[in-house]
């Protein structure tokens, strides 16, 4: 998958290509050898087809030039103290890897390919340091072109590289962020690299989710509450391109979505965790409402397809609660021109329709409680629902639902007090409909928690907790 190089990186490389180097003086001082200089000059200013022909005719020679061999140091080793030469060589190698893909495999064919590169990657803690930045992109291109999954790559180089690109994605500079994200995309070429990316998710995935949350107009602290309530953001303009919430540019948004789409091909293994940790289904549903371009819409839909199709039991209920089916119907009403997007939309709609056609209101309530977040959906206010299902809720899977309600109520919900009000409403309905089971609720600490909530600052919580406690008081003189 080819992406245009980020502007910052392309500008740096172009400046270095044009920089004059005193090659003869470097040979005289032992910074490089005559043979190394001859190989550099053979390809340095040559046309692409000439470069390709010359490198392919001497793959072993160019392998040794860049990574060396015992008793024959590479040009990067000899020139270590001459930063201008190191930078120039890194740009040259980057160009050759583009022109001569077979050079990547040749570099992996003998010895340790990263012996010269890993020290350069640790050259500086400054993310804008040219040596570090150029080394990281060369390593990324080297791995991806060769599609290497050797131990040297997976166990040593890849984790270090992911950590470096993570530092770029967390930078406040959008240009550096985009470099980090695009290089992630280059590296997620197979299951092994994707699973390593996931293993480092606190470094790699979390900052990308922060970017998407900013685009959706929700903050880190109250992300879940804002997403469940459907808080919306608007597209902003006023620069070279439109932006979403948090000033996230459409190009950066697209590249982040591309990376997470690639990661979603491991949905069978990580889909549940991805949703548990990052509310990914809710977040993507919200972004789908805001998506301004078909190319971002397609990535959102395709990723949801991967997640939901591989985790139907756990994630389809969340998608229904997030009102994804209704949103998909709205999308079909737009004049979409991308046939692949229309096909993906149809697949997603059909999957959700198949899931929902036999689901009852009770099933919907179970899914909502299992989601860990409550909203004022129809069952909560329906006297008919509670009359028909209260006993079923109490007995469901040996009291699992009321245990989950207790877990929900135990949280403070500082950013979404409505959850506590809804939970009090539900407990009050259970006490009213099945009063003989109220001691089961008391054992879970629910009566005590409701009494605590009567002192909440939020008026709705106080009112619902008072009503719920009234149910207990009504039966206060009953015997067990």
HELIX and SHEET records of a PDB file:
HELIX    1   1 UNK A    7  UNK A   17  1                                  11    
HELIX    2   2 UNK A   23  UNK A   28  1                                   6    
HELIX    3   3 UNK A   34  UNK A   43  1                                  10    
HELIX    4   4 UNK A   48  UNK A   56  1                                   9    
HELIX    5   5 UNK A   59  UNK A   67  1                                   9    
HELIX    6   6 UNK A   75  UNK A   78  1                                   4    
HELIX    7   7 UNK A   83  UNK A   99  1                                  17    
HELIX    8   8 UNK A  102  UNK A  107  1                                   6    
HELIX    9   9 UNK A  117  UNK A  121  1                                   5    
HELIX   10  10 UNK A  130  UNK A  146  1                                  17    
HELIX   11  11 UNK A  151  UNK A  151  1                                   1    
HELIX   12  12 UNK A  152  UNK A  157  3                                   6    
HELIX   13  13 UNK A  158  UNK A  169  1                                  12    
HELIX   14  14 UNK A  174  UNK A  187  1                                  14    
HELIX   15  15 UNK A  191  UNK A  199  1                                   9    
HELIX   16  16 UNK A  205  UNK A  216  1                                  12    
HELIX   17  17 UNK A  223  UNK A  229  1                                   7    
HELIX   18  18 UNK A  245  UNK A  247  5                                   3    
HELIX   19  19 UNK A  250  UNK A  263  1                                  14    
HELIX   20  20 UNK A  264  UNK A  266  5                                   3    
HELIX   21  21 UNK A  267  UNK A  278  1                                  12    
HELIX   22  22 UNK A  280  UNK A  290  1                                  11    
HELIX   23  23 UNK A  294  UNK A  310  1                                  17    
HELIX   24  24 UNK A  312  UNK A  321  1                                  10    
HELIX   25  25 UNK A  324  UNK A  332  1                                   9    
HELIX   26  26 UNK A  339  UNK A  356  1                                  18    
HELIX   27  27 UNK A  361  UNK A  371  1                                  11    
HELIX   28  28 UNK A  378  UNK A  381  1                                   4    
HELIX   29  29 UNK A  383  UNK A  395  1                                  13    
HELIX   30  30 UNK A  400  UNK A  410  1                                  11    
HELIX   31  31 UNK A  418  UNK A  433  1                                  16    
HELIX   32  32 UNK A  435  UNK A  437  5                                   3    
HELIX   33  33 UNK A  438  UNK A  443  1                                   6    
HELIX   34  34 UNK A  446  UNK A  453  1                                   8    
HELIX   35  35 UNK A  459  UNK A  474  1                                  16    
END                                                                             
